[in-house]
Amino acid sequence: MTAKLSGLWVPLITPFKDGAVDYASYERLAAHYIACGADGLFPLGTTGESPTLDDGEVEALIERTLAVAAGRVPVFVGIGGNATHKVEKTLQRLRRLPFDGIVSVCPYYNRPSQDGLVRHFRAVASATDRQVLIYNIPYRTAVNLSNDSLIELAQVPNIVGAKDSSGSLAQSLDLLARKPAGFSVLTGEDALYFTMMANGADGGILAASHLMTERFIEVGRRFAANDLAGAREAWTPLASFVPLLFAEANPMPIKYCLWRQGLIASPECRLPLTRISDALARQLDQIFAERRAA
């Protein structure tokens, strides 16, 4: 799939039960989001607790995502790290699996310069024939990929877009104003989905879209139809709900909600993540009780 990346992408959680990956829940969940109308699936991001997964689990999750997707939606896999040669080795190890592209996060912890970031992503792109989406999220990585560097990287043929979680509205709007033709900007800032779409974003990769998925999709449809009022109406109930899903460490609140709705068998996370507080659980339960009663 080589069309420009757009629409709503779900960065899939990884369900666990009794310490093991719950593949049955995972496959059911992936099929659910395709049925809802998601435009793409993104396994093995931080929402999927990828740092806690071993190599065998990684490969099994990719295989199962591809089996469920069956070519109906693109699958981009989270493959990144802060040692360039290790990312290249991972790409080689996974090359037999026919996923469409990768989402690759900026190197974290070692805080490379802009030159180091550009060289890192050039090397990653050279190590694969898949499409590459660069993920900039400075509040997790402690390094910010500048718009100048990103636009330079956009000249690499298989670097096709960015998941933008810069944390700076000014930087994000500047990127939208300057992005080259054919280069996709998908927001990763769930709470800014409406704002970014109103300013020309191509879509979003949104952990919060695990819940109320159809409403997130409707926001995008309304914007595509140039219906700003309709998009605002679709977004309004999400505006107060989304922040609750990040009131404690992602994906703990999302997993709790999915479990309460019967979409996964357990809200379990892997350490160092645990589970949400009783106070947040009560808040989330109340919201869903009100939705059922409405």
C-alpha positions in Angstrom: 0.0 0.0 0.0 1.7 3.2 -1.2 -1.1 5.7 -1.0 -0.5 8.8 1.2 -1.1 7.9 4.9 -4.2 9.5 6.3 -7.2 8.9 8.5 -7.5 7.3 11.9 -4.9 4.8 13.0 -5.2 2.7 16.2 -1.9 2.1 18.1 -3.0 -1.3 19.4 -2.6 -2.2 23.1 -1.1 -5.6 23.9 -3.5 -7.6 26.1 -1.9 -9.8 28.8 -3.4 -12.5 31.0 -1.5 -14.2 33.8 1.7 -12.7 32.5 1.4 -14.0 28.9 0.3 -12.2 25.8 -3.5 -12.9 25.3 -3.4 -13.5 21.6 -7.1 -14.3 21.4 -8.1 -10.9 22.8 -5.5 -9.2 20.6 -6.9 -10.7 17.4 -10.5 -9.9 18.5 -9.4 -6.3 19.2 -7.7 -5.9 15.8 -10.7 -7.2 14.0 -13.0 -4.9 16.0 -11.1 -1.8 14.9 -11.1 -2.8 11.3 -14.9 -3.3 11.5 -15.2 0.1 13.1 -13.6 1.7 10.1 -10.0 2.4 11.3 -7.7 3.3 8.4 -4.6 1.6 9.7 -3.2 -0.5 12.6 0.0 0.2 14.5 1.1 -2.6 16.7 4.2 -2.5 19.0 4.2 1.2 19.9 4.5 2.4 23.5 0.7 2.0 23.9 1.4 -1.7 23.1 4.0 -1.8 25.9 6.6 -2.8 23.3 9.6 -2.4 25.7 8.2 -5.3 27.7 7.9 -7.8 24.8 10.5 -10.4 23.9 11.5 -11.2 20.3 9.1 -14.1 19.9 6.2 -12.1 21.2 7.0 -9.3 18.8 7.0 -11.6 15.8 3.8 -13.4 16.9 2.0 -10.1 17.3 3.1 -8.9 13.9 2.0 -12.2 12.3 -1.4 -12.1 13.9 -2.0 -8.4 13.0 -1.2 -9.2 9.4 -3.5 -12.2 9.4 -6.4 -10.2 10.8 -5.8 -7.2 8.6 -5.5 -9.5 5.5 -4.6 -6.5 3.3 -7.8 -4.6 4.2 -5.8 -1.9 6.1 -2.1 -1.1 6.2 -0.1 -2.3 9.1 2.9 -0.2 10.4 5.0 -1.7 13.1 6.8 0.1 15.9 10.5 -0.4 15.3 12.8 2.1 16.8 15.5 2.5 19.5 18.5 4.6 20.6 21.2 2.4 19.0 21.0 2.8 15.3 22.7 -0.5 14.5 20.3 -2.4 16.7 17.3 -0.9 14.8 18.9 -2.0 11.6 19.4 -5.5 12.9 15.7 -5.7 14.0 14.6 -4.6 10.6 16.7 -7.4 9.1 15.3 -9.9 11.5 11.7 -9.0 10.7 12.2 -8.6 6.9 10.3 -11.8 6.2 7.1 -10.4 7.5 5.1 -8.4 4.9 4.0 -5.4 7.0 3.6 -2.1 5.1 5.9 0.2 7.0 7.3 1.1 10.4 6.8 3.9 12.9 10.2 4.7 14.3 10.6 6.9 17.4 13.4 9.4 17.9 16.4 7.9 19.8 15.7 8.3 23.5 17.8 9.0 26.6 21.1 9.6 24.7 19.8 12.9 23.3 21.6 13.1 20.0 22.1 16.4 18.1 20.0 17.3 15.0 22.8 15.9 12.9 22.7 12.6 14.8 18.9 12.4 14.4 19.1 13.0 10.7 21.8 10.4 10.2 20.0 7.9 12.4 16.8 8.1 10.4 18.7 8.1 7.1 20.3 4.9 8.2 17.0 3.3 9.3 15.4 4.2 6.0 18.3 2.7 4.1 18.0 -0.5 6.1 14.4 -1.2 4.8 12.4 -1.0 1.6 9.3 -0.3 3.7 7.7 3.1 4.3 9.0 4.9 7.4 6.9 7.2 9.6 9.1 9.2 12.0 7.7 9.6 15.6 8.7 12.8 17.4 7.7 12.8 21.1 10.2 14.9 23.0 8.5 14.5 26.4 9.3 10.7 26.3 12.6 10.8 24.4 14.2 14.0 25.8 15.1 15.2 22.3 13.1 17.2 19.9 13.4 16.6 16.1 13.2 20.1 14.6 10.9 20.8 11.7 14.0 21.8 9.6 15.4 18.3 10.2 12.1 16.6 9.6 11.6 18.4 6.3 15.2 17.5 5.3 14.3 13.8 6.0 11.1 14.1 4.0 13.4 14.1 0.9 14.3 10.5 1.6 12.0 8.5 -0.7 10.7 6.0 1.8 10.3 8.5 4.7 6.7 9.2 4.1 5.4 11.1 7.1 5.5 11.8 10.8 3.6 11.0 13.9 3.7 14.4 15.5 3.7 14.5 19.3 6.0 17.5 19.6 4.1 18.9 22.6 4.4 22.3 21.1 1.3 23.6 19.2 3.4 26.3 17.5 5.9 23.6 16.2 3.0 21.4 15.1 1.3 24.2 13.2 4.6 25.3 11.6 5.1 21.7 10.4 1.6 21.6 8.9 2.3 24.9 7.1 5.7 23.7 5.7 5.3 20.0 5.1 6.1 19.0 1.5 3.4 17.7 -0.9 2.8 14.0 -0.4 4.3 14.0 3.2 1.8 12.9 5.8 1.5 14.5 9.3 -0.6 12.3 11.6 -1.0 13.8 15.1 -0.2 11.7 18.1 -1.6 14.3 20.5 -5.0 12.8 21.2 -6.4 16.0 22.9 -5.3 18.1 19.9 -6.9 15.9 17.3 -9.7 18.4 16.4 -7.2 21.3 16.4 -4.7 19.6 14.2 -7.3 18.4 11.8 -8.7 21.9 11.5 -5.3 23.1 10.5 -4.6 20.5 7.8 -3.3 17.3 9.5 -3.8 14.1 7.5 -5.1 12.2 10.4 -4.1 10.8 13.8 -2.5 7.8 15.5 -4.5 8.0 18.7 -4.4 5.7 21.7 -7.7 7.2 22.9 -9.4 5.9 19.8 -9.5 2.5 21.4 -12.6 3.9 22.9 -15.5 5.7 21.2 -13.7 4.7 17.9 -16.6 5.6 15.7 -16.8 9.1 17.1 -13.1 9.7 16.3 -13.7 8.4 12.8 -16.7 10.7 12.4 -14.5 13.7 13.3 -12.2 12.8 10.4 -15.2 12.2 8.0 -16.7 15.6 8.8 -13.4 17.4 8.2 -13.0 15.5 4.9 -16.5 16.8 4.0 -15.4 20.3 4.9 -18.1 20.3 7.7 -16.4 22.1 10.5 -19.6 22.4 12.6 -20.2 18.7 12.3 -16.6 17.9 13.2 -17.0 20.1 16.3 -20.2 18.3 17.3 -18.6 14.9 16.9 -15.5 16.1 18.9 -17.4 17.7 21.8 -18.0 14.5 24.0 -14.4 13.4 23.3 -12.9 16.7 24.6 -13.6 15.9 28.2 -13.2 12.1 27.9 -9.7 12.0 26.3 -7.8 13.6 29.2 -9.1 11.0 31.6 -7.5 8.3 29.5 -4.1 9.9 30.2 -4.7 10.9 33.8 -2.5 7.9 34.8 0.1 6.1 32.8 -0.9 5.0 29.3 -2.2 2.3 28.5 -3.5 1.5 32.0 -6.8 3.5 31.8 -7.4 2.3 28.2 -6.9 -1.3 29.2 -9.3 -0.9 32.1 -12.0 0.5 29.9 -11.5 -2.2 27.3 -11.8 -4.8 30.0 -14.9 -3.3 31.5 -16.5 -3.3 28.0 -15.6 -7.0 27.5 -13.2 -6.4 24.6 -10.2 -7.9 26.4 -10.1 -10.6 29.1 -7.9 -8.7 31.6 -6.7 -5.1 32.3 -3.3 -6.5 33.1 -0.1 -4.6 32.2 3.5 -5.6 32.5 5.8 -4.1 35.1 6.7 -1.4 35.6 3.1 -0.5 34.7 0.5 -1.8 37.1 -3.2 -0.8 37.1 -5.2 2.4 37.6 -6.3 3.8 40.9 -9.7 3.1 42.3 -10.6 6.8 42.0 -10.0 6.9 38.3 -11.8 3.6 37.8 -14.9 5.1 39.4 -14.7 8.1 37.1 -14.4 6.0 34.0 -17.2 3.6 35.2 -19.5 6.6 35.7 -18.8 7.9 32.2 -19.7 4.6 30.6 -22.7 4.1 32.8 -24.0 7.5 31.7 -23.4 6.6 28.0 -25.4 3.4 28.4 -28.3 5.3 30.1 -28.4 8.0 27.4 
